[in-house]
Amino acid sequence: MGKHNKEIQYLLNYIDDLSECGLEEEMVLYKPYNKSYPQGQVTLMNLWDKLGIPHKEKKQVFGSPLTIIGISVNANELSFKLSEEAKEKLVKELTLIGLEIEYPWIIHFFRLLYSKIESI
């Protein structure tokens, strides 16, 4: 509805999160929070208000970098990074999978993958 009826051009969603890209110069005041947000975000929040869909100020984030599902996404640099904690958890899970499968080549594969993850 926001994308088609309100023409929020770059609106994307992932489960219960929505994202949209816009230019820093296109900031607009959202009166209920008395705070400026990107134009598309304000348009969407106004639509939610009209439809009676609740939302919280603390969930209305924007800028770069942003952490999205545990990944730091920097739209200005077109890059992403995993935190050290996320890397360690990923490597641990991959290692457990490799041990459960019991194929020697899979452990070698995960070691190679680990070296790539380290560079993220």
trRosetta pair geometry for C-beta under 8 A, 3 or more apart (Angstrom, degrees):
i j d omega theta_ij theta_ji phi_ij phi_ji
1 4 6.5 -67 -133 50 21 91
1 5 5.0 -14 -175 17 66 123
1 6 7.2 49 137 -1 67 99
1 47 6.9 164 116 178 110 141
2 5 7.0 -44 -93 53 15 87
2 6 5.0 -35 -152 44 52 122
2 8 4.7 -11 151 22 94 131
2 11 5.4 155 103 -118 113 171
2 18 7.8 42 53 -158 157 152
2 43 7.1 126 -157 118 98 99
2 44 4.9 24 -138 -110 144 89
2 47 5.6 -175 -96 52 91 166
3 6 7.5 31 -10 56 9 80
3 7 7.6 30 176 -120 34 17
3 8 5.5 -77 -96 64 45 83
3 9 7.6 93 -146 -113 75 12
3 11 4.6 -135 -80 54 92 125
4 7 7.5 7 -174 -72 15 48
5 47 7.8 124 88 -123 116 134
6 43 5.1 153 164 160 130 117
6 44 7.1 161 91 -80 155 55
6 47 5.6 -88 -49 -66 152 135
8 11 4.3 61 110 -43 112 122
8 20 6.0 -58 169 -121 113 146
8 40 4.4 106 -145 -150 100 101
8 43 5.6 180 -77 88 106 131
8 44 5.9 30 -74 -60 161 98
9 40 7.2 -98 32 -96 71 132
10 20 5.1 121 89 -156 85 71
10 21 4.8 -53 117 41 154 81
10 22 7.2 -173 46 -59 126 68
10 40 7.0 -64 51 -96 83 171
11 18 6.4 -16 -164 -172 91 110
11 19 7.7 153 -152 83 46 39
11 20 4.9 -19 -95 -90 57 107
11 40 6.7 -162 -70 178 90 128
11 44 7.1 141 -112 -80 128 131
12 18 7.0 152 82 -160 46 59
12 19 5.0 -19 65 65 97 87
12 20 6.9 167 18 -78 72 51
13 17 6.7 158 -156 87 64 49
13 18 4.8 -29 -99 -102 84 71
13 19 7.5 164 -89 18 35 67
14 17 5.0 -13 65 64 85 100
14 19 7.4 15 5 0 102 108
14 68 7.7 87 45 -179 152 112
14 69 7.2 -81 131 -40 149 126
17 68 7.5 162 135 -144 156 93
18 44 6.8 -162 114 -176 152 159
19 68 7.3 -3 -70 -112 146 139
20 38 7.0 -167 96 100 108 137
20 40 4.3 -126 139 113 151 141
20 41 6.3 -171 54 -62 126 74
20 44 7.3 175 -14 -24 148 142
21 75 6.5 168 -124 -146 115 150
22 26 5.1 -100 165 69 116 129
22 38 4.0 136 60 -168 140 130
22 39 6.0 -177 -154 38 154 86
22 40 5.3 -173 -57 9 133 112
22 41 7.6 -118 10 -12 142 91
23 26 4.8 88 66 -1 86 106
23 38 7.9 139 58 -134 38 106
24 27 7.1 -10 175 -38 48 104
26 38 5.9 45 95 -152 94 73
26 39 4.5 -61 157 -12 108 115
27 36 4.3 47 165 165 115 118
27 37 6.7 162 -148 82 78 14
27 38 6.2 -57 -100 -90 59 39
27 39 7.4 -133 -105 -43 12 68
28 36 6.4 161 77 -147 19 79
28 37 6.6 -35 61 65 71 64
28 38 7.5 27 19 155 85 17
28 39 5.1 82 -10 -99 123 63
28 42 4.5 -92 81 13 117 162
29 34 7.4 -12 -167 -148 103 38
29 35 7.3 154 -145 85 64 20
29 36 5.3 -47 -86 -89 54 73
29 42 7.6 79 85 -116 24 146
30 33 5.1 23 97 39 107 102
30 34 7.8 -77 85 -23 63 13
30 35 6.0 -15 52 67 94 71
30 36 7.3 146 6 -115 75 22
30 37 5.2 14 -18 15 121 117
30 41 7.7 -71 -56 114 136 92
30 42 4.7 -153 -77 -119 96 94
30 45 5.7 19 -138 78 137 148
30 46 7.7 -142 -131 -52 93 86
30 60 7.9 -84 48 169 163 162
31 34 6.6 18 -161 -77 37 55
32 45 7.8 -141 42 150 123 124
32 49 7.2 173 -24 -95 149 141
33 37 8.0 55 65 -30 135 119
33 57 4.9 144 -120 -113 124 113
33 60 7.1 -118 -48 53 171 152
35 57 7.5 102 20 -151 145 112
35 60 8.0 133 88 99 135 132
37 41 4.3 -98 149 89 122 126
37 42 5.1 152 73 -55 107 87
37 45 7.4 71 64 0 157 139
37 60 6.3 -54 -104 163 142 120
37 62 6.1 130 -150 -3 80 145
38 41 4.7 86 64 8 84 109
38 42 7.2 -159 91 -7 41 87
38 62 5.5 178 -8 -143 108 157
39 42 5.9 -61 -150 37 30 108
39 43 6.3 31 155 -21 66 107
40 43 5.5 -52 -146 35 33 114
40 44 6.3 32 155 -18 65 106
41 44 5.7 -55 -149 37 30 111
41 45 6.3 28 154 -17 65 106
41 60 6.6 117 176 -160 127 101
41 62 6.3 -96 -38 -65 160 133
42 45 5.7 -53 -143 39 32 108
42 46 6.2 35 155 -20 65 106
43 46 5.8 -56 -150 36 28 112
43 47 6.5 30 150 -20 62 105
44 47 5.5 -52 -150 34 34 114
44 48 6.5 37 151 -20 65 102
45 48 5.4 -48 -148 34 36 115
45 49 6.4 41 151 -22 65 101
45 55 6.3 -113 -127 62 88 152
45 60 7.0 14 -79 -109 135 136
46 49 5.5 -49 -149 33 33 115
46 50 6.5 35 152 -20 64 104
47 50 5.7 -54 -149 35 32 112
47 51 6.3 17 156 -6 66 111
47 53 8.0 5 115 33 72 124
48 51 6.0 -67 -145 48 29 101
48 53 4.0 -89 -155 70 84 107
48 54 7.7 -102 164 32 115 4
48 55 5.4 37 134 -16 159 124
49 52 7.7 35 -178 -72 28 28
49 53 7.7 -74 -48 50 22 71
55 59 6.4 -120 -175 68 84 124
55 60 7.0 74 150 -58 119 104
56 59 4.6 84 70 5 91 107
56 60 7.4 -158 97 -15 51 86
57 60 5.7 -59 -157 24 39 113
61 66 6.2 136 125 -131 120 114
62 66 7.5 -50 -148 -78 22 131
63 66 6.4 135 74 -64 68 92
64 73 7.6 -80 -134 111 82 70
64 74 5.3 91 177 -149 100 57
64 75 4.5 -107 -103 37 134 88
64 76 4.8 140 114 -11 151 97
64 77 7.9 166 160 9 125 78
65 72 4.8 37 153 177 142 91
65 73 5.9 159 -158 77 89 37
65 74 4.0 -51 -87 -81 100 76
65 75 7.7 157 -110 3 53 65
66 72 7.5 166 84 -150 28 54
66 73 5.5 -20 63 59 78 94
66 75 7.8 22 12 -17 101 103
67 70 6.8 4 -180 -117 100 13
67 71 6.9 155 -154 72 61 31
67 72 5.4 -32 -95 -92 73 63
67 73 7.5 149 -106 12 21 77
68 71 5.7 -32 69 63 73 86
68 73 5.3 -2 18 -1 115 127
70 82 7.2 20 139 -136 93 79
70 83 7.1 -99 -176 15 80 105
70 86 5.1 142 167 -106 116 137
71 80 5.1 10 167 -175 113 119
71 81 7.2 154 -166 71 69 34
71 82 6.1 -43 -113 -88 74 65
71 86 7.5 -177 -80 152 58 169
72 80 6.4 154 81 -158 54 61
72 81 4.6 -16 59 59 109 88
72 82 7.6 -176 17 -83 86 16
72 83 7.1 100 -22 -54 111 78
73 79 7.9 173 -152 93 45 44
73 80 5.0 -16 -102 -103 63 95
74 77 4.3 13 116 38 125 103
74 78 7.4 -51 96 7 79 14
74 79 4.9 1 55 60 110 84
74 80 7.0 -174 18 -81 73 42
74 81 7.8 31 -9 0 108 98
75 78 7.1 23 -163 -78 34 49
80 120 7.6 -24 102 -170 75 106
81 120 5.9 151 -134 148 58 83
82 86 4.2 -127 -175 92 98 120
82 87 4.8 127 109 -60 123 81
82 90 7.0 -32 -171 -3 160 141
82 117 7.1 -26 42 -168 144 91
82 120 5.3 42 17 110 97 133
83 86 4.6 95 52 6 79 102
83 87 7.0 -141 93 -6 41 85
84 87 5.6 -53 -149 35 32 113
84 88 6.3 32 154 -19 65 106
85 88 5.9 -55 -149 36 29 110
85 89 6.4 27 154 -17 64 108
86 89 5.7 -55 -146 38 31 111
86 90 6.2 33 155 -20 65 107
87 90 5.8 -58 -149 37 29 111
87 91 6.3 25 156 -16 65 108
87 117 5.5 147 -145 153 97 111
87 118 7.2 98 -170 -92 141 46
87 120 7.0 176 -95 61 115 115
88 91 5.9 -56 -146 38 29 109
88 92 6.2 32 154 -22 64 108
89 92 5.7 -53 -147 35 30 114
89 93 6.4 28 156 -17 64 106
90 93 5.9 -57 -149 37 29 108
90 94 6.2 26 155 -16 65 109
90 117 6.3 -164 96 -144 131 150
91 94 5.7 -56 -145 40 31 110
91 95 6.2 34 155 -22 65 106
91 110 7.7 120 -150 173 68 104
91 114 5.3 67 -123 -117 113 103
91 117 6.4 -171 -68 81 98 156
92 95 5.8 -55 -150 34 28 112
92 96 6.5 28 153 -18 63 105
93 96 5.7 -53 -149 35 32 111
93 97 6.5 34 152 -20 65 103
94 97 5.6 -51 -150 34 34 113
94 98 6.4 37 151 -20 65 105
94 110 4.8 163 144 -138 112 118
94 113 6.5 -124 -179 91 160 138
94 114 7.4 -170 82 -68 142 89
95 98 5.5 -54 -150 36 33 114
95 99 6.4 30 153 -17 66 105
95 107 7.9 48 -137 -127 67 80
95 110 6.1 151 -85 149 54 152
96 99 5.7 -54 -147 37 32 109
96 100 6.3 32 155 -20 65 107
97 100 5.7 -57 -148 37 30 111
97 101 6.3 28 155 -21 65 108
97 106 7.7 -111 118 160 85 131
97 110 7.7 157 70 -84 97 139
98 101 5.9 -56 -146 33 29 109
98 103 7.8 -100 -159 57 68 74
98 106 4.6 -177 -133 123 84 104
98 107 4.7 117 169 -85 133 62
98 109 7.6 -176 -106 61 119 92
98 110 4.8 -85 -57 -11 144 147
99 102 7.2 28 175 -70 37 59
99 107 7.6 64 -69 -86 58 106
101 106 5.1 18 81 38 140 170
103 106 4.4 83 76 -5 99 109
103 107 7.7 -173 92 -8 58 79
104 107 6.0 -54 -161 29 42 110
104 108 6.9 39 147 -15 69 104
105 108 5.4 -53 -155 37 42 115
105 109 6.3 48 146 -24 70 103
106 109 5.3 -47 -148 34 37 117
106 110 6.4 36 153 -18 66 102
107 110 5.8 -53 -148 37 32 109
107 111 6.5 38 150 -22 63 102
108 111 5.7 -52 -150 32 32 113
108 112 6.6 32 152 -16 64 103
109 112 5.8 -57 -155 37 32 110
109 113 6.2 31 149 -18 66 108
110 113 5.2 -50 -142 40 37 115
110 114 6.1 48 153 -29 66 100
111 114 5.5 -46 -148 28 31 117
111 115 6.9 33 152 -20 60 99
112 115 5.9 -52 -157 30 34 111
112 116 6.9 31 147 -14 64 103
113 116 5.6 -57 -156 37 38 111
113 117 6.3 39 148 -22 70 104
114 117 5.5 -52 -145 34 34 113
114 118 6.4 44 152 -27 64 100
115 118 5.6 -44 -152 25 32 119
115 119 7.2 28 152 -17 59 103
116 119 6.0 -60 -161 33 36 109
116 120 7.4 50 143 -37 64 94
117 120 5.6 -38 -162 5 44 118
